[in-house]
Amino acid sequence: METIRREEEIARDGQILLTGLSYGRGDGVEIIVLPQADKTRTQLRLTTHQLRQSGLIGKRPERHCSSAYARRLREQAQ
């Protein structure tokens, strides 16, 4: 079963218009409507040192030689 998540705004009281869905006439679907959570979130801000220590950026040892890495990926795909 394919799950589609959409954020829509109520254009008319009590009505939501959904277009462009991959379902056809007569298909049964289940619809769950939830109010949006408050979109004002506190963003986590990292210092440069914290970002480097996080592992999100930096050298990746498995990719130090890009041609060898690409060759290994091709071999795995075959």
FENNORBEL-V411719 format. One record per pair of residues at least 12 apart in sequence whose ideal C-beta (glycine too) atoms are under 8 Angstrom apart, sorted by the first residue. I is the first residue (numbers start at 1). GAP is how many residues later the second one is. D is the distance in whole Angstrom. If there is no record, write none. Layout:
# FENNORBEL-V411719
((I:GAP:D) (I:GAP:D))
This chain:
# FENNORBEL-V411719
((2:20:7) (4:17:7) (4:18:8) (6:12:7) (7:29:7) (16:17:7))
